[in-house]
Amino acid sequence: GDHGSKLFSANYDAGTVTWINKKTGERISEIKIGGDLRRIAIGQNNTIAVTDYTGGRLVLINWRTAEVIKSFDLGPRPFGVVYDRNNNVFWVTLFEAHQLVAVHPEKGIVHKVKTRDTPRGLALLSDNRLIITHSLIGEVSIYDTQTVPPVHLTTIKLHQSQEQNEFISQGVPRVLDDIAVSPNETEAWLPHLLWNFDHLFQFQYERRHG
């Protein structure tokens, strides 16, 4: 491993993955994959998985050699990806197919799970709970991934608000594309938009306690 000394970035507009020195900001290397790259996850043995949104694939690269190892066709609009060391799979959301898929680094897709609509962001907790954001319906699902297939535990619907005063933050939560979890895993932060149909659009984030 690199002991956390590097930062990796999927550059969707360039079709590349870049890694830099975290302390100096110096670019160490880059690999050209092509496609519409959205999210990355670091696996084992120097492997990085990258979702190609419009290409419908998951690409595995070796960051030490800057080479493509494998490419798996997944289906419409793969977006979020996380690595599950316990099961040795990459969990990937398929935005348009409304599915969660488990991708083994050698075997490819080993399982598919139907989810609530528009799954997008992913976060895997230390207790094997997998959190999924649903971008266009304002919900968050939680699964137990101790086994494959995973078990659905609960779904949380984000609060909607409507105020007469248009300067008060309000609206319908949408575009939940990502999720960030606090180091102690007691809070999940969900950047999103609030869509208003009778006021100007406004921005907001949502914090959830675990």
C-alpha positions as a LaTeX table, in Angstrom:
\begin{tabular}{lrrr}
\hline
Residue & $x$ (\AA) & $y$ (\AA) & $z$ (\AA) \\
\hline
Gly1 & 0.00 & 0.00 & 0.00 \\
Asp2 & 0.94 & 3.66 & $-0.10$ \\
His3 & 0.11 & 4.38 & 3.58 \\
Gly4 & $-2.36$ & 7.09 & 2.61 \\
Ser5 & 0.23 & 9.31 & 0.95 \\
Lys6 & $-1.70$ & 9.75 & $-2.30$ \\
Leu7 & $-4.98$ & 11.23 & $-3.47$ \\
Phe8 & $-6.76$ & 9.65 & $-6.43$ \\
Ser9 & $-9.17$ & 11.52 & $-8.71$ \\
Ala10 & $-11.54$ & 10.42 & $-11.48$ \\
Asn11 & $-11.61$ & 13.23 & $-14.05$ \\
Tyr12 & $-14.94$ & 12.77 & $-15.79$ \\
Asp13 & $-14.42$ & 15.50 & $-18.40$ \\
Ala14 & $-11.01$ & 14.11 & $-19.42$ \\
Gly15 & $-11.63$ & 10.37 & $-19.10$ \\
Thr16 & $-8.57$ & 9.99 & $-16.89$ \\
Val17 & $-7.62$ & 8.93 & $-13.38$ \\
Thr18 & $-4.89$ & 10.97 & $-11.70$ \\
Trp19 & $-3.00$ & 10.45 & $-8.46$ \\
Ile20 & $-1.05$ & 13.11 & $-6.62$ \\
Asn21 & 1.18 & 13.41 & $-3.58$ \\
Lys22 & $-1.10$ & 14.43 & $-0.71$ \\
Lys23 & 1.51 & 16.61 & 0.96 \\
Thr24 & 3.04 & 18.42 & $-2.01$ \\
Gly25 & 0.15 & 18.34 & $-4.51$ \\
Glu26 & 2.57 & 17.08 & $-7.15$ \\
Arg27 & 1.07 & 14.83 & $-9.81$ \\
Ile28 & 2.61 & 11.39 & $-9.62$ \\
Ser29 & 0.94 & 9.69 & $-12.56$ \\
Glu30 & $-2.18$ & 9.49 & $-14.70$ \\
Ile31 & $-3.94$ & 6.91 & $-16.84$ \\
Lys32 & $-6.22$ & 7.57 & $-19.80$ \\
Ile33 & $-9.29$ & 5.32 & $-19.71$ \\
Gly34 & $-11.80$ & 7.27 & $-21.77$ \\
Gly35 & $-15.50$ & 7.58 & $-21.13$ \\
Asp36 & $-17.46$ & 9.52 & $-18.53$ \\
Leu37 & $-15.68$ & 8.63 & $-15.29$ \\
Arg38 & $-17.59$ & 9.43 & $-12.10$ \\
Arg39 & $-16.42$ & 7.66 & $-8.92$ \\
Ile40 & $-13.48$ & 5.51 & $-7.81$ \\
Ala41 & $-12.79$ & 2.96 & $-5.06$ \\
Ile42 & $-9.50$ & 1.52 & $-3.90$ \\
Gly43 & $-9.41$ & $-2.27$ & $-3.70$ \\
Gln44 & $-6.66$ & $-4.75$ & $-2.87$ \\
Asn45 & $-3.33$ & $-5.35$ & $-4.63$ \\
Asn46 & $-2.99$ & $-1.78$ & $-5.97$ \\
Thr47 & $-6.35$ & $-2.01$ & $-7.72$ \\
Ile48 & $-8.67$ & 0.95 & $-8.32$ \\
Ala49 & $-12.20$ & 0.56 & $-9.67$ \\
Val50 & $-13.68$ & 3.39 & $-11.77$ \\
Thr51 & $-17.28$ & 3.79 & $-12.92$ \\
Asp52 & $-17.82$ & 4.87 & $-16.53$ \\
Tyr53 & $-21.26$ & 6.46 & $-16.42$ \\
Thr54 & $-22.18$ & 6.66 & $-20.10$ \\
Gly55 & $-20.11$ & 3.62 & $-21.05$ \\
Gly56 & $-22.00$ & 1.36 & $-18.63$ \\
Arg57 & $-18.86$ & $-0.29$ & $-17.31$ \\
Leu58 & $-16.61$ & $-0.72$ & $-14.29$ \\
Val59 & $-12.92$ & $-0.40$ & $-15.16$ \\
Leu60 & $-10.19$ & $-1.86$ & $-12.93$ \\
Ile61 & $-6.73$ & $-0.33$ & $-13.08$ \\
Asn62 & $-3.43$ & $-0.97$ & $-11.34$ \\
Trp63 & $-2.22$ & 2.38 & $-10.05$ \\
Arg64 & 1.37 & 1.22 & $-9.62$ \\
Thr65 & 1.75 & 0.21 & $-13.27$ \\
Ala66 & $-0.85$ & 2.69 & $-14.63$ \\
Glu67 & $-2.45$ & $-0.09$ & $-16.66$ \\
Val68 & $-6.03$ & $-1.23$ & $-17.21$ \\
Ile69 & $-6.54$ & $-4.70$ & $-15.73$ \\
Lys70 & $-10.15$ & $-5.50$ & $-16.58$ \\
Ser71 & $-13.37$ & $-3.90$ & $-17.75$ \\
Phe72 & $-16.83$ & $-5.22$ & $-16.83$ \\
Asp73 & $-20.05$ & $-4.27$ & $-18.63$ \\
Leu74 & $-22.63$ & $-3.52$ & $-15.92$ \\
Gly75 & $-25.66$ & $-1.87$ & $-17.48$ \\
Pro76 & $-27.17$ & 1.62 & $-17.65$ \\
Arg77 & $-25.44$ & 4.43 & $-15.78$ \\
Pro78 & $-23.12$ & 2.99 & $-13.12$ \\
Phe79 & $-22.27$ & 5.75 & $-10.65$ \\
Gly80 & $-21.25$ & 5.09 & $-7.03$ \\
Val81 & $-18.67$ & 2.45 & $-6.11$ \\
Val82 & $-17.13$ & 1.21 & $-2.84$ \\
Tyr83 & $-14.88$ & $-1.73$ & $-2.06$ \\
Asp84 & $-16.09$ & $-4.37$ & 0.41 \\
Arg85 & $-13.03$ & $-6.17$ & 1.77 \\
Asn86 & $-15.15$ & $-8.66$ & 3.73 \\
Asn87 & $-16.77$ & $-10.04$ & 0.57 \\
Asn88 & $-14.01$ & $-9.03$ & $-1.87$ \\
Val89 & $-16.46$ & $-7.24$ & $-4.16$ \\
Phe90 & $-17.05$ & $-3.74$ & $-5.42$ \\
Trp91 & $-20.59$ & $-2.51$ & $-4.78$ \\
Val92 & $-21.83$ & $-0.35$ & $-7.65$ \\
Thr93 & $-25.08$ & 1.58 & $-8.09$ \\
Leu94 & $-26.84$ & 1.48 & $-11.47$ \\
Phe95 & $-28.70$ & 4.77 & $-11.62$ \\
Glu96 & $-31.14$ & 4.04 & $-14.46$ \\
Ala97 & $-31.59$ & 0.31 & $-13.81$ \\
His98 & $-32.39$ & 0.98 & $-10.11$ \\
Gln99 & $-30.00$ & $-1.75$ & $-9.03$ \\
Leu100 & $-27.09$ & $-2.44$ & $-6.70$ \\
Val101 & $-24.56$ & $-4.87$ & $-8.15$ \\
Ala102 & $-21.68$ & $-6.78$ & $-6.55$ \\
Val103 & $-18.65$ & $-7.02$ & $-8.83$ \\
His104 & $-15.87$ & $-9.49$ & $-8.03$ \\
Pro105 & $-12.41$ & $-8.34$ & $-9.25$ \\
Glu106 & $-11.95$ & $-11.59$ & $-11.21$ \\
Lys107 & $-15.43$ & $-12.98$ & $-11.82$ \\
Gly108 & $-17.34$ & $-9.80$ & $-12.65$ \\
Ile109 & $-20.97$ & $-9.44$ & $-11.54$ \\
Val110 & $-21.81$ & $-12.00$ & $-8.85$ \\
His111 & $-25.11$ & $-10.52$ & $-7.67$ \\
Lys112 & $-27.74$ & $-7.90$ & $-8.49$ \\
Val113 & $-30.24$ & $-6.35$ & $-6.08$ \\
Lys114 & $-33.27$ & $-4.29$ & $-7.05$ \\
Thr115 & $-33.34$ & $-1.04$ & $-5.06$ \\
Arg116 & $-35.53$ & 2.01 & $-4.68$ \\
Asp117 & $-35.37$ & 4.35 & $-7.68$ \\
Thr118 & $-32.27$ & 6.26 & $-8.80$ \\
Pro119 & $-29.54$ & 4.82 & $-6.51$ \\
Arg120 & $-26.47$ & 7.01 & $-6.65$ \\
Gly121 & $-24.01$ & 7.55 & $-3.76$ \\
Leu122 & $-22.51$ & 4.82 & $-1.56$ \\
Ala123 & $-20.81$ & 4.57 & 1.82 \\
Leu124 & $-19.75$ & 1.36 & 3.58 \\
Leu125 & $-19.47$ & 1.42 & 7.37 \\
Ser126 & $-17.17$ & $-0.68$ & 9.55 \\
Asp127 & $-20.11$ & $-2.80$ & 10.76 \\
Asn128 & $-20.88$ & $-3.80$ & 7.14 \\
Arg129 & $-23.86$ & $-1.46$ & 6.75 \\
Leu130 & $-24.03$ & $-0.07$ & 3.22 \\
Ile131 & $-25.70$ & 3.33 & 2.79 \\
Ile132 & $-27.24$ & 4.21 & $-0.59$ \\
Thr133 & $-28.57$ & 7.61 & $-1.61$ \\
His134 & $-31.50$ & 7.78 & $-4.03$ \\
Ser135 & $-30.83$ & 10.89 & $-6.05$ \\
Leu136 & $-34.22$ & 11.87 & $-7.42$ \\
Ile137 & $-36.63$ & 10.63 & $-4.74$ \\
Gly138 & $-34.97$ & 12.09 & $-1.65$ \\
Glu139 & $-34.36$ & 8.82 & 0.19 \\
Val140 & $-31.51$ & 6.87 & 1.77 \\
Ser141 & $-31.46$ & 3.07 & 2.04 \\
Ile142 & $-29.36$ & 0.99 & 4.40 \\
Tyr143 & $-28.31$ & $-2.62$ & 3.69 \\
Asp144 & $-26.47$ & $-5.24$ & 5.70 \\
Thr145 & $-23.63$ & $-6.62$ & 3.55 \\
Gln146 & $-22.31$ & $-9.27$ & 5.93 \\
Thr147 & $-23.45$ & $-11.75$ & 3.29 \\
Val148 & $-24.17$ & $-11.64$ & $-0.43$ \\
Pro149 & $-26.93$ & $-10.95$ & $-1.34$ \\
Pro150 & $-27.21$ & $-8.02$ & 1.11 \\
Val151 & $-30.23$ & $-7.59$ & 3.39 \\
His152 & $-32.29$ & $-4.42$ & 3.25 \\
Leu153 & $-32.55$ & $-2.92$ & 6.74 \\
Thr154 & $-34.42$ & 0.35 & 6.34 \\
Thr155 & $-35.14$ & 3.33 & 4.10 \\
Ile156 & $-35.13$ & 6.91 & 5.35 \\
Lys157 & $-37.11$ & 9.64 & 3.61 \\
Leu158 & $-35.59$ & 13.11 & 3.87 \\
His159 & $-37.70$ & 15.95 & 5.21 \\
Gln160 & $-39.60$ & 18.20 & 2.79 \\
Ser161 & $-40.53$ & 21.77 & 3.68 \\
Gln162 & $-42.58$ & 24.61 & 2.22 \\
Glu163 & $-42.58$ & 28.18 & 3.55 \\
Gln164 & $-44.32$ & 31.37 & 2.51 \\
Asn165 & $-41.06$ & 33.26 & 3.00 \\
Glu166 & $-38.99$ & 32.38 & $-0.06$ \\
Phe167 & $-35.75$ & 33.38 & 1.72 \\
Ile168 & $-36.09$ & 30.47 & 4.16 \\
Ser169 & $-34.29$ & 27.32 & 3.06 \\
Gln170 & $-36.99$ & 24.92 & 1.88 \\
Gly171 & $-38.15$ & 22.52 & $-0.80$ \\
Val172 & $-38.02$ & 18.90 & $-1.96$ \\
Pro173 & $-34.63$ & 17.16 & $-1.47$ \\
Arg174 & $-33.17$ & 16.02 & $-4.78$ \\
Val175 & $-29.79$ & 15.28 & $-6.46$ \\
Leu176 & $-28.42$ & 13.20 & $-3.59$ \\
Asp177 & $-25.31$ & 12.16 & $-5.49$ \\
Asp178 & $-22.85$ & 11.64 & $-2.65$ \\
Ile179 & $-22.56$ & 10.79 & 1.01 \\
Ala180 & $-19.81$ & 11.47 & 3.55 \\
Val181 & $-19.58$ & 9.69 & 6.90 \\
Ser182 & $-17.92$ & 11.18 & 9.99 \\
Pro183 & $-14.80$ & 9.35 & 11.30 \\
Asn184 & $-16.73$ & 7.94 & 14.27 \\
Glu185 & $-19.58$ & 6.89 & 11.96 \\
Thr186 & $-22.28$ & 8.63 & 14.00 \\
Glu187 & $-23.24$ & 11.09 & 11.27 \\
Ala188 & $-23.81$ & 10.92 & 7.53 \\
Trp189 & $-23.66$ & 14.12 & 5.48 \\
Leu190 & $-25.75$ & 14.25 & 2.31 \\
Pro191 & $-25.09$ & 17.19 & $-0.03$ \\
His192 & $-28.17$ & 17.86 & $-2.14$ \\
Leu193 & $-30.42$ & 20.45 & $-3.73$ \\
Leu194 & $-33.80$ & 21.61 & $-2.53$ \\
Trp195 & $-36.15$ & 21.88 & $-5.48$ \\
Asn196 & $-38.83$ & 24.55 & $-5.18$ \\
Phe197 & $-41.61$ & 24.88 & $-7.70$ \\
Asp198 & $-42.86$ & 28.31 & $-6.66$ \\
His199 & $-39.56$ & 29.91 & $-5.50$ \\
Leu200 & $-36.01$ & 30.05 & $-6.80$ \\
Phe201 & $-33.96$ & 26.88 & $-6.28$ \\
Gln202 & $-31.88$ & 26.80 & $-3.11$ \\
Phe203 & $-28.96$ & 24.72 & $-1.88$ \\
Gln204 & $-28.70$ & 22.79 & 1.35 \\
Tyr205 & $-27.06$ & 19.79 & 2.97 \\
Glu206 & $-28.61$ & 17.20 & 5.24 \\
Arg207 & $-26.96$ & 15.60 & 8.28 \\
Arg208 & $-28.13$ & 12.24 & 9.57 \\
His209 & $-27.23$ & 10.69 & 12.92 \\
Gly210 & $-26.43$ & 6.99 & 12.97 \\
\hline
\end{tabular}
